[in-house]
Amino acid sequence: MPQLSSLPDIIAGTAGLSAEDSFLKFGFTGSAQSIAAGKASYARSQLYTTDRDLPLSDATSNSPFTAVLSSAQPDANALTELKSITSFFQNHEAFVAKALAFLEK
């Protein structure tokens, strides 16, 4: 199963693919059985002609990937933040006091 870290390579591998090939690349494995099922699924999806979404453009199909990849960057302060959260919940009295103060606002 591909990892999030391999997403840029997967996306790059879809450049120039047809809509059907892109559908197969993202939704199915490379086995003959999976590809056949994917092609059948894609063909069925193309039978619907009313109330369909507009086809994706390169810009709209790349936007979600850009968002995911930009938010998946490491945070230099992550360990410090994690330590503060952990100590906060280990101090039950402090947590309850702050929670009650928040709820009273």
Secondary structure, DSSP 4 states (H G I P E B T S, - for coil): ---GGGHHHHHHTTTT--HHHHHHHHHS-SSHHHHHHHHHHHHHHTT--SSPPPPPPHHHHHHHHHHHHHHTS--TTHHHHHHHHHHHHH-HHHHHHHHHHHHT-
